Amino acid sequence: MALLAVIAMASCRGPRGPEGPAGPAGQDGNANVVSSTVTVYPNNWYFDNNTSWRVDIEYKAIDADIHDYGAVLVYMNQENTWRQLPFTFYYSQNLQDGSVGYFSSSLEVSTYEEGVSIFWTENDFYDGYRPEQHDFKIVVIAASLYEARSDVDYSDYEAVKRAFQLEEK
């Protein structure tokens, strides 16, 4: 008897209530793109191979597949504009003898699994001053998505940000 009562109670269902309202729409994401801003301080740089300053940035999103087939884009903030590396900028400086010297700095990038190295080379190879504090944006894009979006101007960070709906971090 007890067994029949349990079976009868378990098989009973009451009437179903009305379906609730839909929740708010979530924000679209993109699992194939990872992006963030990294601040590099003067003491993070070290003089490498007597030719340039170097900083190594650990970035776990660069796995073997990204390194071999995907895209790793690096941008530096210079005068409130994100410039894609490699990049060379030119400047002048008053010298001790009263003359004006004209110089250039070149930044290059090398990627490896789980990291990025940035090289800062002065045209005179002088190692007297470490680079100042700078912000860099690193954007990692899976190969399939990078190839499918040939319409994007990858040299323009703002275009990349719009195309892949990147949030500021």
C-alpha positions as CSV (number, residue, x, y, z in Angstrom):
1,M,0.0,0.0,0.0
2,A,2.7,2.4,1.0
3,L,4.5,1.7,-2.3
4,L,1.4,2.4,-4.3
5,A,0.9,5.7,-2.5
6,V,4.5,6.8,-3.3
7,I,4.1,5.9,-7.0
8,A,0.7,7.7,-7.2
9,M,2.1,10.9,-5.5
10,A,5.3,10.9,-7.7
11,S,3.3,10.7,-10.9
12,C,1.0,13.6,-10.1
13,R,1.7,17.0,-11.5
14,G,-0.1,20.1,-10.8
15,P,-1.1,22.7,-13.4
16,R,1.8,24.6,-15.0
17,G,1.9,28.4,-14.3
18,P,2.4,31.0,-17.0
19,E,5.9,31.4,-18.5
20,G,7.8,34.4,-17.0
21,P,9.0,37.3,-18.9
22,A,12.3,37.1,-20.9
23,G,15.4,38.4,-19.2
24,P,17.4,41.3,-20.6
25,A,19.6,40.5,-23.6
26,G,23.2,39.7,-22.7
27,Q,26.2,41.4,-24.2
28,D,27.7,39.7,-27.3
29,G,31.1,38.2,-26.6
30,N,33.8,36.8,-28.7
31,A,35.6,33.7,-27.4
32,N,38.0,33.9,-30.3
33,V,39.5,37.3,-29.3
34,V,41.4,38.2,-26.1
35,S,42.5,41.7,-25.4
36,S,43.9,43.7,-22.5
37,T,46.1,46.7,-21.7
38,V,49.5,46.2,-20.1
39,T,51.4,49.0,-18.4
40,V,55.2,48.7,-18.7
41,Y,57.2,50.8,-16.2
42,P,60.8,52.0,-16.7
43,N,62.2,49.3,-14.3
44,N,60.6,46.5,-16.4
45,W,62.9,47.2,-19.3
46,Y,66.4,45.7,-19.5
47,F,69.2,46.4,-22.0
48,D,69.4,43.4,-24.3
49,N,72.4,42.4,-26.4
50,N,74.0,45.9,-26.3
51,T,71.5,47.2,-28.9
52,S,68.0,47.7,-27.5
53,W,65.8,47.8,-24.4
54,R,63.6,44.8,-24.0
55,V,60.6,43.9,-21.9
56,D,59.0,40.4,-21.8
57,I,55.2,40.3,-21.1
58,E,53.6,37.1,-20.0
59,Y,50.4,36.6,-21.9
60,K,48.8,33.1,-21.4
61,A,46.2,33.6,-24.2
62,I,49.0,33.0,-26.8
63,D,48.9,29.2,-27.0
64,A,50.6,27.1,-29.6
65,D,47.7,27.4,-32.1
66,I,47.6,31.2,-31.8
67,H,51.4,31.4,-32.1
68,D,51.6,29.2,-35.1
69,Y,48.4,30.2,-37.0
70,G,46.6,33.1,-35.3
71,A,47.3,36.8,-34.9
72,V,48.9,38.7,-32.0
73,L,48.6,42.4,-32.4
74,V,50.4,44.9,-30.2
75,Y,49.6,48.6,-30.0
76,M,51.4,51.4,-28.0
77,N,49.6,54.4,-26.7
78,Q,51.5,57.5,-27.9
79,E,49.9,60.9,-27.4
80,N,46.5,59.3,-26.9
81,T,46.6,57.3,-30.1
82,W,47.1,53.6,-30.3
83,R,49.8,52.8,-32.8
84,Q,50.5,49.3,-34.0
85,L,53.9,47.8,-33.6
86,P,56.4,47.7,-35.3
87,F,56.5,51.4,-35.1
88,T,59.2,54.1,-35.5
89,F,58.8,57.6,-34.2
90,Y,61.0,60.7,-34.6
91,Y,61.9,63.5,-32.2
92,S,64.4,66.3,-31.6
93,Q,66.2,67.1,-28.5
94,N,68.3,70.0,-27.3
95,L,71.9,68.8,-26.8
96,Q,74.4,70.0,-24.1
97,D,76.4,72.0,-26.7
98,G,73.3,74.0,-27.6
99,S,72.6,72.2,-30.9
100,V,69.5,70.2,-31.7
101,G,69.8,66.5,-32.2
102,Y,67.4,64.5,-34.3
103,F,66.6,61.0,-33.2
104,S,64.3,58.0,-33.8
105,S,63.1,55.2,-31.7
106,S,61.9,51.9,-33.2
107,L,59.7,49.4,-31.4
108,E,59.4,45.8,-32.6
109,V,57.6,42.8,-31.3
110,S,58.4,39.1,-31.0
111,T,55.8,36.6,-29.8
112,Y,56.3,33.2,-28.3
113,E,53.9,30.8,-26.5
114,E,52.5,32.6,-23.5
115,G,54.3,35.8,-24.1
116,V,55.4,38.9,-26.0
117,S,58.7,40.6,-26.1
118,I,58.9,44.3,-27.1
119,F,62.2,45.7,-28.3
120,W,62.9,49.5,-28.1
121,T,65.9,50.6,-30.1
122,E,67.3,54.2,-30.3
123,N,68.9,55.1,-33.6
124,D,72.2,55.9,-31.8
125,F,72.0,52.6,-29.8
126,Y,72.6,54.7,-26.6
127,D,71.6,52.8,-23.5
128,G,71.6,55.8,-21.1
129,Y,67.9,56.1,-20.5
130,R,65.3,53.4,-20.0
131,P,62.0,53.9,-21.9
132,E,59.4,55.7,-19.8
133,Q,56.1,54.3,-18.6
134,H,53.9,53.2,-21.6
135,D,50.6,51.4,-22.1
136,F,50.4,48.6,-24.6
137,K,47.3,46.8,-25.9
138,I,47.7,43.2,-26.8
139,V,45.0,41.6,-29.0
140,V,45.0,37.9,-29.7
141,I,42.8,36.6,-32.5
142,A,42.2,32.9,-33.5
143,A,43.3,32.1,-37.0
144,S,39.8,31.3,-38.4
145,L,38.4,34.6,-37.2
146,Y,41.4,36.6,-38.3
147,E,41.2,35.1,-41.8
148,A,37.5,35.5,-42.0
149,R,37.7,39.3,-41.2
150,S,39.9,40.6,-44.0
151,D,37.6,43.7,-44.0
152,V,39.2,45.0,-40.8
153,D,42.1,47.4,-40.9
154,Y,44.3,45.7,-38.3
155,S,46.7,48.6,-38.1
156,D,43.9,50.8,-36.6
157,Y,43.1,49.7,-33.1
158,E,39.8,51.6,-33.1
159,A,38.7,49.5,-36.1
160,V,39.8,46.3,-34.4
161,K,37.9,47.4,-31.3
162,R,34.7,48.0,-33.2
163,A,35.0,44.8,-35.4
164,F,35.5,42.5,-32.4
165,Q,33.5,44.4,-29.8
166,L,36.4,44.8,-27.5
167,E,35.9,46.3,-24.1
168,E,38.4,48.6,-22.5
169,K,40.5,46.8,-19.9
